[in-house]
Amino acid sequence: MFIWPTSIAATPDFSFIVVGTGKGGTIWAMDGDGNVKWEVDTGNSAVNWVSMSVDGSVVATGARDGLRIFNQNGKLLWGLTGLEARLPWIGDVTAGAVTADGRYILAGTSGNTAFRSDTIPNGALLFDVNGTLLWSDFWNTTATKWVPPDFGRPLFAAISSDASTFILGSTDSALRVYHGAVVATPTPQNVTVADHTVQVDGEVFHVVTESNSTLSDLVLDQS
């Protein structure tokens, strides 16, 4: 039973759906028929947003206590929550988005959080799928737990498929558009880039190849 569903994301064919809830802070993953595949309890930390790659292999969630990244089977790939989230640049993760291929995660963070008592800025951060921080920008560095307002709190986020452009809207009535944080490497002429999806022990992995020959298939030797 969902209590205060706050966000939802789904694959284009709706075969995989993820819902975040406010009260109780639970993340639910379901198939297209509504059968629960897995669930994660954040420890009563309200979930603000969920986003996923087109194939559902990367699922990102932002909550009051930080950021969590899962694979399609509910395995936590990495996260910044609890003590790890108590860094100068992350608080209540109020907005975010994942690129279509799942390689980049954009997160908007707010200083108005119950998990911090000192000054934290409102701002945006860009990570790769492995959790490496690639870029950040902050505004209104005076928000604290006890001294609102959370002026400039990110409300929504959108990111291009190559992560070269993204947009954040916030409570200071600003729409911030960023270009060039990640610059896609141009593909040489006559070279084909192919993304091969393979499964190992139920986990989905991507093998990207670049070749000037035609690749018809990829065979995985699991030994």
C-alpha positions in Angstrom: 0.0 0.0 0.0 1.4 3.4 -1.0 1.2 6.1 1.6 1.6 9.6 0.0 3.2 8.6 -3.3 5.4 11.5 -4.3 7.0 10.4 -7.5 7.0 7.8 -10.2 9.2 6.7 -13.1 8.6 3.9 -15.7 10.2 2.4 -18.8 8.5 3.4 -22.1 6.6 0.1 -22.2 5.6 0.3 -18.5 7.0 -3.1 -17.9 9.0 -1.7 -15.0 7.7 1.0 -12.6 9.3 2.7 -9.6 7.3 4.7 -7.0 8.6 6.8 -4.2 6.5 7.6 -1.1 6.5 10.5 1.3 5.2 9.0 4.5 7.4 6.1 5.6 9.9 6.9 2.8 9.6 3.6 0.8 10.8 3.0 -2.7 8.6 0.4 -4.6 9.5 -1.3 -7.8 6.8 -3.2 -9.8 6.2 -4.9 -13.1 3.6 -3.8 -15.5 0.9 -5.9 -13.8 1.5 -4.2 -10.4 3.4 -7.1 -8.9 6.1 -5.9 -6.4 9.6 -6.8 -7.6 11.5 -5.2 -4.7 11.1 -2.4 -2.1 13.6 -0.3 -0.1 12.9 1.4 3.3 14.8 4.7 3.6 14.2 4.8 7.3 11.3 7.2 7.3 13.1 9.6 5.0 10.6 11.0 2.5 11.4 10.2 -1.1 11.2 13.4 -3.3 11.8 12.0 -6.8 12.7 8.9 -8.8 14.1 8.7 -12.3 15.5 5.9 -14.4 17.3 5.0 -17.6 15.1 4.0 -20.6 15.8 0.3 -20.0 15.3 0.6 -16.3 18.9 -0.7 -15.6 19.7 2.4 -13.5 17.3 3.8 -11.0 18.0 7.0 -9.1 16.1 8.3 -6.0 16.4 11.5 -4.0 15.2 11.7 -0.4 15.5 14.0 2.6 18.6 12.1 3.7 20.4 11.9 0.4 20.8 10.1 -2.9 20.5 6.4 -3.8 21.3 4.7 -7.1 20.0 1.1 -7.7 20.1 -1.4 -10.5 16.9 -2.9 -11.9 17.0 -5.7 -9.3 17.1 -3.3 -6.4 20.8 -3.7 -5.6 22.2 -0.4 -4.2 25.0 0.5 -6.6 26.0 3.5 -4.5 24.5 6.3 -2.4 25.2 9.4 -0.3 22.9 8.9 2.7 23.1 9.2 6.5 26.6 10.2 7.6 28.0 10.1 4.0 25.4 12.7 3.0 26.6 15.1 5.7 29.1 16.7 3.4 29.2 20.5 2.6 27.5 20.0 -0.7 24.5 17.7 -0.2 21.4 17.8 2.0 17.8 17.2 1.1 18.0 15.9 -2.5 14.8 17.6 -3.9 15.2 17.2 -7.6 17.0 15.0 -10.1 17.1 13.1 -13.4 19.0 10.3 -15.1 20.2 10.3 -18.7 18.4 7.9 -21.1 21.4 5.5 -21.1 21.9 5.7 -17.3 25.4 7.0 -17.5 24.9 10.3 -15.7 22.8 11.4 -12.7 21.8 15.0 -12.0 20.8 15.9 -8.5 19.5 19.1 -7.0 20.1 19.5 -3.2 18.5 21.8 -0.7 20.0 23.3 2.5 16.7 23.1 4.4 17.1 19.6 5.8 16.4 18.0 9.1 19.6 16.0 8.9 21.9 19.1 9.1 22.1 21.9 11.7 24.8 23.9 10.0 24.9 25.9 6.8 24.5 24.0 3.5 24.0 25.5 0.1 21.3 24.9 -2.4 22.7 23.7 -5.7 23.2 21.0 -8.3 25.6 18.1 -8.7 26.4 15.8 -11.7 27.6 12.3 -11.1 28.5 9.5 -13.4 26.9 6.0 -12.9 29.8 5.0 -10.7 29.3 7.8 -8.2 32.1 10.1 -9.4 31.3 13.8 -8.9 31.9 15.5 -12.3 30.5 19.0 -11.8 28.7 21.2 -9.2 27.2 24.6 -8.9 25.7 26.3 -5.8 23.6 29.2 -5.0 22.1 30.7 -1.7 24.7 29.4 0.7 23.0 30.7 3.8 20.1 28.2 4.3 20.3 26.2 7.5 18.1 23.8 9.4 16.8 26.4 11.8 16.9 29.5 9.6 14.7 29.0 6.5 13.7 30.0 4.0 15.1 27.3 1.7 15.3 30.0 -0.9 16.5 28.6 -4.2 15.5 25.0 -3.3 15.6 22.9 -6.6 12.1 21.8 -7.6 12.6 19.9 -10.9 15.5 18.8 -13.1 15.9 17.7 -16.7 19.0 16.4 -18.5 19.9 15.8 -22.2 20.7 12.3 -23.3 24.4 13.1 -23.6 24.5 15.1 -20.3 25.8 18.1 -22.2 22.8 20.3 -21.2 20.6 20.3 -18.2 18.0 22.5 -16.5 17.0 23.1 -12.9 14.0 25.1 -11.6 14.0 26.3 -8.0 12.0 28.2 -5.4 13.8 31.5 -6.1 11.8 31.7 -9.4 15.0 30.9 -11.4 15.4 28.5 -14.3 19.0 27.6 -14.5 20.3 26.1 -17.8 23.8 24.7 -18.0 25.8 23.7 -21.1 29.0 21.8 -21.5 29.5 20.2 -18.1 29.9 17.0 -20.0 31.1 17.2 -23.6 30.3 14.1 -25.6 33.3 12.7 -27.5 32.6 12.9 -31.2 32.6 9.6 -33.0 35.1 9.3 -35.9 33.6 8.9 -39.4 32.8 5.3 -40.4 32.9 4.2 -36.8 29.8 2.6 -35.3 29.1 2.8 -31.6 26.9 -0.1 -30.3 25.6 -0.7 -26.8 25.3 -4.4 -26.1 23.1 -5.4 -23.1 24.1 -8.6 -21.2 22.9 -10.2 -18.0 25.0 -11.9 -15.4 23.3 -13.4 -12.4 20.2 -11.3 -13.0 22.2 -8.0 -13.2 22.1 -6.0 -16.4 25.5 -4.7 -17.8 26.3 -2.6 -20.8 29.2 -3.3 -23.1 29.9 -0.4 -25.5 31.9 -1.1 -28.6 33.3 1.3 -31.2 34.4 -0.3 -34.5 34.7 0.5 -38.2 33.5 -3.1 -38.9 29.9 -4.4 -38.6 29.3 -6.2 -35.3 26.3 -8.5 -35.6 26.3 -9.8 -32.0 28.2 -10.1 -28.7 28.7 -13.4 -26.9 29.6 -13.4 -23.2 31.8 -16.0 -21.8 30.8 -16.0 -18.2 33.8 -18.0 -17.1 
